[in-house]
Amino acid sequence: MYPADQEDLSRHRPATFAALLGLTRAASAIGDFWVQSDFCARVKGASDEVPVIYEDPQTKEKITHGTADGRRACLHHCLTYTATQAIVAGAGARALGIRVHPAAAVAALAVSFGTHYVADRRVPGKGLLEKIATRTGKGDFYKLAGFGINGAFHLDSAWHHGWEAVAALVATTKATTW
């Protein structure tokens, strides 16, 4: 026989996983599309070899950004993205009566943060997603930017969705219901 808390978890883990996955999926979309700044979206893939020229919308000043700025922009985006997930998943779990173990929450957010950073640091020709796409025969799809489809965007989304599922599984470790 399981102790009461383990028995509770085994009965409720699938529902807890589904709830946390739904919450992190919603938070991901919010973090990527509403919270992320235009600056971060445009500059996070900048490198010294392939710089990004960003025009400030207010001042119209154009500034060239290289590797250091690209890394900072991607880091800033991933921090706000992960914070959005923490807030949405935390509030949602509380509202649903789910107690997520603090260590599991930190581990799940670390998975989300790390995998998001490596995917979003899209240095042309050097980014992880582009390399994976090329090695798996999806290079042409990755480069597709027509016919109403953006292959890089779709592969990026699929990458994030997969890792969000892993993070939700991690977050259910030792989770209980009230």
Rosetta blueprint (number, residue, H / E / L):
1 M L
2 Y L
3 P L
4 A H
5 D H
6 Q H
7 E H
8 D H
9 L H
10 S H
11 R H
12 H H
13 R H
14 P H
15 A H
16 T H
17 F H
18 A H
19 A H
20 L H
21 L H
22 G H
23 L H
24 T H
25 R H
26 A H
27 A H
28 S H
29 A H
30 I H
31 G H
32 D H
33 F H
34 W H
35 V H
36 Q L
37 S L
38 D H
39 F H
40 C H
41 A H
42 R H
43 V H
44 K L
45 G L
46 A L
47 S L
48 D L
49 E L
50 V L
51 P L
52 V E
53 I E
54 Y E
55 E E
56 D L
57 P L
58 Q L
59 T L
60 K L
61 E L
62 K E
63 I E
64 T E
65 H E
66 G L
67 T H
68 A H
69 D H
70 G H
71 R H
72 R H
73 A H
74 C H
75 L H
76 H H
77 H H
78 C H
79 L H
80 T H
81 Y H
82 T H
83 A H
84 T H
85 Q H
86 A H
87 I H
88 V H
89 A H
90 G H
91 A H
92 G H
93 A H
94 R H
95 A H
96 L H
97 G L
98 I E
99 R E
100 V L
101 H L
102 P H
103 A H
104 A H
105 A H
106 V H
107 A H
108 A H
109 L H
110 A H
111 V H
112 S H
113 F H
114 G H
115 T H
116 H H
117 Y H
118 V H
119 A H
120 D H
121 R L
122 R L
123 V L
124 P L
125 G L
126 K L
127 G L
128 L H
129 L H
130 E H
131 K H
132 I H
133 A H
134 T H
135 R H
136 T L
137 G L
138 K L
139 G H
140 D H
141 F H
142 Y H
143 K H
144 L L
145 A E
146 G E
147 F L
148 G L
149 I E
150 N E
151 G H
152 A H
153 F H
154 H H
155 L H
156 D H
157 S H
158 A H
159 W H
160 H H
161 H H
162 G H
163 W H
164 E H
165 A H
166 V H
167 A H
168 A H
169 L H
170 V H
171 A H
172 T L
173 T L
174 K L
175 A L
176 T E
177 T E
178 W L
